[in-house]
Amino acid sequence: MFAVFLRLGFTSFGGPIAHLGYFREELVHRRRWLSDHAYADLVALCQFLPGPASSQVGMGVGLMRAGLPGLLAAFLGFTLPSAVAMVAFGLGFGMLGSDLAGGWLAGLKAAAAAVVAQAVLGMAASLCPERRTQTIALAGAAIAIGLGGIAGQLGAIAFGALAGALFLQPQVPREETELALLAVPRGLALGALALFFVLLALLPLLAAGGDGAVRLVDAFYRAGALVFGGGHVVLPLLDAETVATGLVSREAFLAGYGAAQAVPGPLFTFAGFLGAVAERPPSGIAGGLLALGAIFLPSALLVVGALPFWAQLRGIVPARRILAGVNAAVVGLLGAALWSPVLPEGVTSPATAVVALLAFLALVVWRVPAFAVVAGAALAGFVAL
């Protein structure tokens, strides 16, 4: 299990949707570990839950094949390559600091603007196909921009859930699911769900005591627990938890986000970079590991807790309406992040605007892989900015 997912972790470029395609080819077609039907149901469940969908699918496959050790092996294999790369970049950035603030850094930030703009367009096309979901997305963006910080993020998500429950029509699920046969003890599942909510409520109280490690875990656990849609949608929540609180500088945040596009595997390993460059202890390797563990822990708890109940959950009409509304709202959240801080920090001059536009052209029109676009933008910045 570890070896299979380690190979996927080294080769899965392109974001969560591309990751799911790699997973399907390797796990369904090549290895026949599960059927297309079961894989589609597992993907649907992980889209329903908060957290990084591709990582959760990997955890789910590991759990189905080899229990909790399989879940851990799948998670470690898929996450390790990008986690090591991002923590190492964070250590280099933390040690060299201003010496790194050259033209290539401006190129990275310009590329980040192009990547986020592409993500907004792509998510809007799939999650906001009609007027009601488009309205929810724009209203969510207005709430996020107007309130700012964590209040804006949570307000947009809450608005999306309420609007979805009141105004959207759910998709009709298939009548059967192979995941209903998964033998996860109900006691274990209920314990995992209880621990998820206990940590979500308890960590902020413990963090108020002032311990730096607990504050770091609290910030990244909350980001991992409240992000619906995964991938780029984690950007505004991490910004609110790190930059807005003074834990990480704006320059470091955007540089790390740009670098995260150039590595394979889950985008959530960006947390490892942020923990490593934290301006309050713990930082370095310890901070990176704590941030990584905290941001992925909610996903693991939810996969273990939700899989046995998915057959019932998927048929609840109000739940599917709420999910559709939240998905639309997270498009607005990402749009708000593009408005601020990504565009103002990434496009600071006519030259950086040219780099950002060329990067966007390469991504959207020519379909150049994101890692190649980011590398090209950094090189262009080094040469010309």
Buried (B, 14 or more C-beta within 10 A) or exposed (E): BBEBBBBBBBEBBBBBBBBBEBBBEBBBEEEEBBEEBBBBBBBBBBBBBBBBBBBBBBBBBBBBBBBBEBBBBBBBBBBBBBBBBBBBBBBBBBEEEEEBBEBBBBBBBBBBBBBBBBBBBBBBEEBBEEEBBBBBBBBBBBBBBEBBBBEBBBBBBBBBBBBBBEBBEBEEBEEEBBBBEBEBEEEBBEBBBEBBEEBBEEBBEBBEEEEBBBBBBBBBBBBBBBBBBBBBBBBBBBBBBBBBBEBBBBBBBBBBBBBBBBBBBBBBBBBBBBBBBBEEEBBBBBBBBBBBBBBBBBBBBBBBBBBBBBBEBBBEEEBBBBBBBBBBBBBBBBBBBBBBBBBEBBBBEEBBBBBBBBBBEBBBEEEBBBBBBBBBBBEBBBEEB
